[in-house]
Amino acid sequence: MAENEAAVEEVELDDARVEAIRAAVGFGDRDRVLALVEPLHAADIADFLEQIEPEERRGFLLLYSGEIDGDLLSEIDETIREEVIESLPAEVVAEAVRDLDTDDVVDILEDLEASAQGRILDALDMADRVAVEQAMAFPEGSAGRLMQREVVVAPEHWTVGEAIDHLRGAEALPDQFYHVILIDPRMKPQGYVTLGRILSARRDAALRDLAEDSFRTVEATEEESEVAYMFNQYHLISCPVVDAGGRLVGVITIDDAMNVLDEEHEEDMLRLAGVGEEASVLDGPWATVRQRLPWLVVNLFTASISAFVISRFEATITAIVALAALMPIVASTGGIAGTQSLAVAVRALATRDLTSANARRVVMRELAAGAINGAALAAIIGVAGGLIFADPWIGGVLAMAMVVNQIVAALGGVMVPLTLERMGLDPALASGTFVTTLTDVMGFLAFLGLATLVLL
């Protein structure tokens, strides 16, 4: 047992191994590089390539290129994948992609320039190249791009024994498959049977009698986000893909669907932060600027609205200077509350837990939560403000403003993304900017407005 644990620890990509590989690359010691990298999983090697500098990356690939395989190319982040492929000899790339299923080849091609795409397509056998080009003809982000063309099918009238004999006699099978798809003479899917049920049934059992109730199909033009939702909602492990005529053209497996789901979540997080859905720590400075600057400019204009509101109460702030010190408290707590409500709402919209059917109930819940949070914060900050500034009226104004802004923040966090979705816009794209502006403006307006009415 201890030996097994030691073996597991030995293949981890820890800091010591990273530094050892970098040192071996620096000395040009190919044998040492191979010895250090050989136990690692392809995903760990890809992580190593992403962590080192471009010059080190080229040195590593020069020593290691003969060991590159398709799994490694699939695992490498798309921001450096083209650089890696361009650094490899053509024959190495050719050998690597030949072992990949069509969906993995398409995934690699999508992020490459035309010249790099041509290198990979030229390396494929004619049948594989045709299959990949047909998949690339479907719209970006569609099921047709996500599917693999390699499928395992059987006529719907076959028995278990006939299916097993067919599988054993097949020259090539996909690396991963979970179902045998049952088709009619027109190549239209009629159901599917899991490998487990086939192996546990009698040879004379009819395949159609073992078909799963979860059977569904998806059109090749369907958006991949819809496919990922279907996999998650109905607990699918694979799904046949059909063309407009209902004929089988491929299959999507759970690993690809879950990758899409992860990417959708990551994109939503990045959009909420206003850094662009393709942002990565591997991007160069100019790419980072292009992603972030537009939203910073937008935020500059929205912040100007808050500045305008504050300027309308210049006389109040001049008369009671303490207000200037307290304003950030109201705005900050409102911003945090709005972000909390917004994150929950955007996530619920993405998973379809928030719909028109329950929108009213969710809005009322946020209203109640905002009021309760506001009251709790008001009790704390009201007493503290009154004691610190020796003026209970200042504490009272601060408390009332806190309640108002917490309610506004909670409502804005759910109403803004709901409104954007009703308009056909991505709720994650601009919600953060709108909610922040709303809480700032209303926080300053409520606090300074109440101060003007009560204190002057």
Secondary structure by P-SEA (a helix, b strand, c coil): caaaaaaaaaacccaaaaaaaaaaaaaccaaaaaaaaccccaaaaaaaaaaccaaaaaaaaaaccccccaaaaaacccccaaaaaaaccaaaaaaaaccccaaaaaaaaccccaaaaaaaaaaccaaaaaaaaaaaaccccccccccccbbbbbcccccaaaaaaaaaaccccccccccbbbbcccccccccccaaaaaaccccccccccccccbbbbcccccaaaaaaaaaaacccbbbbbcccccccccccaaaaaaaaaaaaaaaaaaaacccccccccccaaaaaaacaaaaaaaaaaaaaaaaaaaaaaaaaaaccccccaaaaaaaaaaaaaaaaaaaaaaaaaacccccccaaaaaaaaaaaaaaaaaaaaaaaaaaaaaaaccaaaaaaaaaaaaaaaaaaaaaacaaaaaaaaacccccccaaaaaaaaaaaaaaaaaaaaaaaccc
